[in-house]
Amino acid sequence: MLKYKCLLCGIEWGDPQATESDISHGYCPTCIRKRYTQRIHQAQLRAGYSDCFNRGYHDCGEDGCSFRAACQDELIGSWKKAVIRSNEAAEPEGSFCEIVMA
């Protein structure tokens, strides 16, 4: 299994035995929820799903939705159990999202 590191907050999760060469980068579910909800709603509607991301619906039937893993509380709970190291760094600037998504 790999170890993962969030590009926004720096938190690491996954296999604690993974080496530094086994790190994959991306965004953790918490940062996705905080920063990308509006864009995800737009993407859900374009894909033919309801714009339910991060609205608190726990009985989601949209199994094919690309954003389900970052939305469902039970999936977030299992992700939090895999956290290896939290980062106490300051929040990145809000304009970073615009650069990444441009």
Secondary structure, 3 states (H helix, E strand, C coil): CCEEEECCCCCEEECCCCCHHHEEEECCHHHHHHHHHHHHHHHHHHCCCCCCCCCCCCCCCCCCCCCHHHCCHHHHHHHHHCEEECCCCCCCCCHHHHHHHC
